[in-house]
Amino acid sequence: MKKVFKVLGLFFLGLVTACTLLLAFVYLRSMVNSSNNMALLGPEAPVLISGKQSFRDLNKNGKLDPYEDHRKPVEDRVTDLLSQMTIEEKAGAMFIPMAAMNEDGSLSEHTTITNPLSLAFESNSALVVKKHINHVNTLQSPSPRAMILWHNQIQKLAERTRLGIPVTLATDPRHGVANTVGASIVTPFFSAWCTPLGLAAIGDTALVREFGDIARREYLAMGFRLTLSPMADLATEPRWGRINGTFGEDANLAAKLTKAYILGFQGDSIGPGSVECMVKHFAGGGPQLGGRDAHFPPGKQNYPGNNFKYHLIPFEEGAFPANAAQVMPYYGIPVGQTGEDVGFGYNKSIVTGMLREQYGFQGIICTDWGLVSDVSFAGITIKPASAHGVENLSIPQRVQKILDAGCDMFGGEAIPEVVVELVKSGQIPEARLDESVRRILKEKFKLGLFDNPYIELRGENYVNRPNYRKKGEESQRRSLVLLKNESILPLKNGVKVFYSGFSEEAIALQSDAVGSAEEADVVVIKIKTPEGSVEYDYLLERVFTPGTLAFSAEEESGLLALMKQKPTVTVINLQRPAVIPGVNQHTRSLIADFSSRDDIILELIHGVFKPEGKLPLDLPSSMKAVEVQMEDLPFDTENPLYRFGHGLTYQEN
């Protein structure tokens, strides 16, 4: 036996040694690569004086070029810069990959286990210096100061490149949404709001525009100039895992809120104080066959009910009238709606025929993330390329087809060398690149990035300010929907309450709290939307929680056992339209929550304020009803438990 343990010990020692050597090799290689990239950089941009004004000499040639002169018209500046760019620089401008940062705000240059994203993403200098990329998206939020430091350092990298083209920093939604890899990012130092579904429950365009304006200010303080939002998709398919990011099921309401959202971020026109919106997902990503997400092959089909036009309304009446700067087509295939059954980003009828020609859209069209390349880690594919309908094409062929379709940018990709080779081999004319890069540069100039891309450290004081926080709390209060109330709410004074599912901090504030259901007069429980269960083909698919909307028999049995002990108030956090007929039957009161803080929910229950929210979608009565409804038809669930627009309030005494 001792010999066995000795052999095992030697094996594990060897394994640890091998891993350590591998990590050391990877770290040293990243150091060498970073050093080589940094050697390609030139000096910082000198300051030129003309009259009483100063200008940045971005190409370091000692004279004031038109693109460096903020007095010139934007079109003239674009034309001048475009004429100076190489094919490599043009290609780099057409990609927007994800980028990592270190926790202290320094550049992510070396591959280390202390920063796991450095293992998955290329170094900052590889992107900006070597590949000429000047748009990046970050998933992190270490601290306000760290984010500001990192932003300014990556802008300094860009300044020292040949032409000094600044970086546009983009972000997924960071306010009022659950943390979902590749879709949204919880940022604790921003003001906290209800989810977009909650904003739809309120239905107040003025509040949504105010949200956009506050979020804009917080984004600007961190250097974000592009938000990958809003979602103009409609929640017509209850099983879809991204419903919490939509404005609900009604196209007309979604259109009004989409328009208000964009105006809040961009303003009436785009300028140095704007954050541009990349509205998504054209032409509507909600109606997924079976509720499976189109990030992955099982969810690649859309529109089984042939109701394509309904899903265009939030774009036609919301995004386009608000002059959204950018549009993101989705992954799925609009089956039978165009002459070719390929994904939206590959589909010329969608991108050129509809966006460019039918709607006259002149802004940037950017693909969704990862249409061309597989996402792999340690040799394991965690997300295959969303090359729906063109799976057999090679990577260069996919890139060419996307450009032929009319897209300007590639989301989540960092392969400009493929575009360069397509141009040099004569498969794509350089003029095609010029067409897209002209649009891309125009937006950078309008945002004022060429004149001053840097932000001040005092920006850390401009997030989660008291007035921002107050407005966010208002949204959390107003979004709560009272679905059912059988003479139990608001709770009367003197009632003893057992709280379940709430934070310890919130419970500690309640003077009526007792330690068990047996001691209580009333039970108040908080539950989540069922997470669903399907056979997952890929690791990353798990984060999008498609599948059943009902609790398992075991889960429901546990809930009902508690409800049957005492009169119950149930709060359910709705990420998707849950199927809860059993819960509804056995609870005296039911409240729909769209990510409000626990203490705010308990204020409602105790009558500190009255509920006013209205349900932004139908709540189905059974999974059978969900399964037989058509994914792209609104309000198609037979005999829903609660209908769109339902919402009670407290009666006057």
Buried (B, 14 or more C-beta within 10 A) or exposed (E): EEEEEEEEEEEEEEEEEEEEEEBEEBBEEBBEBBEEBBEEBEEEBEEBEEEEEEBBBBBBEEEBBBBBBBEBEBEBBBBBBBEEBEBBBBBBBBBBBBBBBBEEBBBBBBBBEEBEBBBBBBBBBBBBBBBBBBBBBBBBBBBBBBBBBBBBBBBBBBBBBBBBBBBBBBBBBBBBBBEBBBBBBBBEBBBBBBBBBBBBBBBBBEBBBBBBBBBBBBBBBBBBBBBBBBBBBBBBBBBBBBBBBBBBBBBEBBBBBBBBBBBBBBBEEBEEEBBBBBBBBBBBBBBBBBBBBBBBBBBBBBBBBEBBEBBBBBBBBBBBBBBBBBBBBBBBBBBEBBEBBBBBBBBBBBBBBBBBEEBEBEBBBBBBBBBBBBBEEEEEBBBBBBBBBBEEBEBBBBBBBBBBBBBBBBBBBBBBEBBBBBBEEEEBEEEBBBEBBBBBBBBBBBBBBBBEBEBEEEBBEBBBBEEBBEBBBBBBBBBBBBBBBEEBBBBEEEEEBBBBBBEEEBBEEBEBBBEEBEEBBBBBBBBBBBBBEBEBEBEBBBBBBBBBBBBEEEEBEEBBEBBEBBBBBBBBBBBBBBBBBBBBEBBBBBBBBBBBBBBBBBBBBBEEBBBBBBBBBBBBBBBEBBEEBBBBBBEBBEEBBBEBBBBBEBEEE
